[in-house]
């Protein structure tokens, strides 16, 4: 998955960090492309961990944290619990069971998720 995400990013001249975790949110694989922000390292890892633990795309969590009167409080609670509410992390499901998660970081949230999704689909097809 890391190689597929890297190839897709290179094709589009994007620069991302890529993290893959297992179902318990432990790091399995990581790669940071040249010229990718140092900040993207932790972001990719936290997105992957969050997606594995909540068993949902991190965009779902980001959407919930950005809506309503208590959005700031909800975002602070999520961060305190170790969740990272930013688009770009996707759960890896095998036979309906979350086996882990993949995340990319370094581009826009939409591009990060697109890279992760294409990589996951390339491997799980």
N, C-alpha and C positions, 0 to 999 in steps of 0.2 A: 504494500500500500504506500509506503514511503516513496519508493521508486516511481510509482504511478503518479503520485501527487507532484513529485519533483519534475517529472517529465512534462506534466500538464502545465505547471507553473513556468517552466523554461519556454515552452511553446508560446506562451502569452507574454513573455518577458516580465513575469512577476517574480517577486522575491519573498519567500515564506520560510518559516520554521514549521516543521511537521512533527507531531507527536502521536504515538499509538500506545494505548494502555490496554491492559486486560480487564476483565469484568470486575475486578476488585480495585481498579484505578491505579495499578502499579505499572510503571513505565516499561514498555516492551521494546520500543524503537523510537529514535529521534534523529532528525536531521535539520540543520540550519543552512540554508543556501547562502552563498556569498552575497554581500551587500544587503543582507536582511538586518533589520533593526535588532539590537541586543534585547530590547524590550519584548520582542516577539517570542523569545525562548520561553519565558515563564508563562506568557499568555497562551501559547500553544499547549503547553503542558497542563495548565489549569483548565482550559477549555475541554481537553480530552478527559481529564479526571472528572470534571463536572458532568459531562455527558454520560460517562460510564455509570456514575453514581445515581444520577436522576433518571437515567435510562430514556432520555429524550434529547433532541437537538438543543444545543445551548441557545439557539434563537428563541425557542419557546420560553426559556427562563428570562432572557433579555426582554422579550415582549411583555411579560408579566411585570417585570421590574420597572418598566418605563410607563406604565399606565396607572391611572387612578390617583386619588388624593394622597395615598400613603406610598407612592412610588419610591421616594428617597429612603424611607424607613425600610421598605421591603428590600431594596438593593443593599442597604447596610447590613441587614440581617443575613442575607445570602452570602455576602462577603465574609461576615463573621463566622459563618458556618463552613467557610472554605469553598463556596461555590463561586464560579466566575460567570457572570451573566453577560456574555458577549457572543455574538453569532460566530460560528466557525467550527464548532464541535458537533460530531454526529456519532450516535451509538452504532456499533457494529452488531447487527443481528444475524444469527445463524439459526435457522429453523425456529424463528420467533423468540429466541433467547438472546439477551444482550451478552455477547462474548467479550466486549470491550468497546473502545471508542477511538476515533481518529479526529484530529483537529489540525487546522492550519492557522497561522497568524503572520501578519506582516503586510498584507494588502487591505483592501476594504473588507468589512465584515461579509459582504455578499461574495466577494472573490474568494475569501478564505473558505467559506462553506462550499462554494462551487468546486474548489480544488479538492477538498476532502471528499465530497460526494463522488466526483469523477474517479478518484483513486479507489474508493470503496467499491464502486460499481465495477471497475475494471477487474478487481480481484474476486469479487463475489458473483460474477456473472454466471 
